[in-house]
């Protein structure tokens, strides 16, 4: 029976108190932890350590966290979780558009952080497995047949609705910004068509969700975008 590898986490923060407290919490839950106090050191550590998850502050000496995201995404798909006291929506959008997978505003609870890390690891493993069928809580998306069913009932989607669902579902538990979804699912020329995106999301919820006003799968991230949440 193969031995399960201990996940390696890189914390990027210039506050030693934050590093100490997070290290203690993460190591007590079985993670291996490394740290970096600046953007350039973080990039070097990612090359040397190849972490499984990066926890990234935005206010860093030497290089802003958003730029760290951009440079990492030039060559790596490692999950990046931004942990920052910056609370304005445009700052969240900047980090997510630069390649971050999720954003947690300081202060946060340890249990929330652990849950986000587990979700990032699951998402990364799912990407590696590259399964052509996504199934969660009665929703089945067969990407080879381009067929969607809910509780065994086939759901007919327009090409745009299907593409939007595919992009969301293949990035589970990841916050996808309005801009990302518009560029990726609707195509060039639709970067500012936020009303169109909201309309397509509402249509998808009506077709897929048992209670469209209380969605289980397609969740709104206010002022930022949407997240597809698979059921455990």
N, C-alpha and C positions, 0 to 999 in steps of 0.2 A: 504494500500500500504506500503510495507516494506521500512524502512529508510536505505539508502545506507551507509555502514560503511566507515568512513574516513580511508584511507590507512595509515599505520604506517611505517615510514622509520627510519632505524638506520644508522647514519653516523659514520664511524670509521676513524678518522683522528686525528693526534696529533697537527695539526696547528689550533690554535683558530681563526685565520682570515678566514681560509677556512670554518670552522664550522659556523661562524657567517654569512658569505655571503651566503652559501648554505642554511642555516636554513631560512634566510629571503626570499630567492627565493622560496623555497619549501612551506613554510607556506603561502606565498601569493597566491599559487595555490591550497590551500586546503589540503595539506598533514600535518599529525601530525609527528613531528620530535623528535627523541632522538639522543644522541651522546655518543661516547665512544672514549677515547684517547689512548687506547692500545689494543693489541690483547686479553689478558686475560679478561679485562673489557668487550670487545665486546662479547666474548663467554658467559659471565655471563648475559649480557643484552639480548642476543638472547633467553636464557632460560627463563628469567623473563618477557620480553616484547613480545616475539613471533612476531617480525616485519614482515611486508609483503614484504619488499625489504631491502637489506643491501647494502649501498654504502661504499666500502672498499678501503682504501689506502693500498699500499703494504709496504711502509717504516714505520713501526710502532715500538715503544718501547715494549719490553717484549716478543714479538712474531711477526715474519714476517707475512705479509698478506697472503702469499701462505699457510703457516701453519694454519692460521685461516680458510681459505677455506677448507683445508683437514679435520680439526676437525669438522667444521660445517657439512660437508657432511657425517660424521659418523652417524648423527641422524636427519638432517634437509634437506629439499628440498627448503628452502627459496631462492628466486632469489638473486644472488650476482652480483652486478655491480662493477667492479674494476675501480677506478678513480686514476690514477697514472701518475707521470711525467716520469716514466721509459718507454723508447720508444723502446728498443731493442726487436726484435721478440721473442727471446727465453724466455724473461721475460713474455711476453704476453702468450706464449704457456704454461709456467709453471703454471701461474694462471688459465688459462682455463682448463688445464688437472687436476688441483687440485679441480675443481668443480665450478669455476666462470662461470656465464652465459654470461657475456659480458665484454668488456674492452674499456674504454674511456681514451684517453691520455690528460693529462693536458697541456696547458689550453684548455678549451672547452666552448662552448656557453650554456647558460641556456636552450634554446629551444631544443638543441640536448639532453641534460640530461633529460629533461622532456619527450621527445619522447622515449628515451630508457627506462625510468621508466614505461611509459604507456605500452610499448611493453612487458616488464617483467611481469607486472600485468596481461595483456591479456594472455600471455603464461601460467602463473601459473593457471589462471582460466580455460583455455582450458584443462590443465592437470587434474584438479579436475573434470571437466565435463566428461572427458574420452569418447569423441564421437568416434564411430567406422568409421565415414566418415569425411574426410577432404575435403572441397570445397573452392576454392579460384580462382576468375578470370577466370573461364572456366576449371580449373583443378580440377578433382574429384578423390580422392583416397578412394576406399572402402576397408577397411582393413579386413573386414570379408570375402568378396569375393575375396580379393587380385586382384582387378580390377581397372585399371586406365583409365580415359577418359580425353580428351582435347576437349572442345567445342562439346561434345557429341560423339566424335569419340574415339573408344577404341584404346588404345596404348598397344602394346605387349612388355613387358619388360622381360629380362632374370631374373632369381632368384636373382642374385647379384645386378642388376640394381634396381629391386623392393626393395630389402632390404635397399640399400643405400638411395633411395627416402623416404622410410618409416622412417628411422632414422632422416633424415633431416626434413621431414614434421611434425614429432611429437615433434620436438624441434624448433618451429617457432621463428624467430628473434634471435636465439641463435647462437653464433659463435661456430662451432664444429671443433676442431683441426684435422689436418691430422691423427694424431695418434689415436684419439678417433674414427674417422670414419673407419679407417683401422681395429682397434680391434673389433668394434661393428658390422660393416656391412660386412666386408670381413672375419673376424674371426682370430683366433690365427695363427701365422706363416706368417702373411701379414703385420706386424707392420712397415716394411721398404719398402713396395711396393708402393711408392709414384707415380711412373709412372703408375702403374695399376689403382690407384685411379683417377688420372687425365684422363685416358682413359675412365673410367666408367662415370665420370662427363661429359665429352664431348659427350658420347653416349646418356646420359640422356637429355642433352640440345638439341641435334639434334632431339630427339623423342618428347620432350615436348614443347620446346620454339618455338615461332613463328619466332624469330630472335636469333638463338643460339649464335651469337657473341655479342648480347646485351640482355642477359638473364633478365627476370623479376623475376623469382622465385629462381633459384639457383645461388647465388652470391659468388664471390671469395673474401676471406679475404687474401690479399697478404702475402705470407710466413707463414701464420697461418693455414688456413683451408677454410671452406665454411659456408654459412649461407642461410637458406631457408626463403625467405621474402614473406609472404602471402600478397595478395592485400587487401586494405581496402574495 
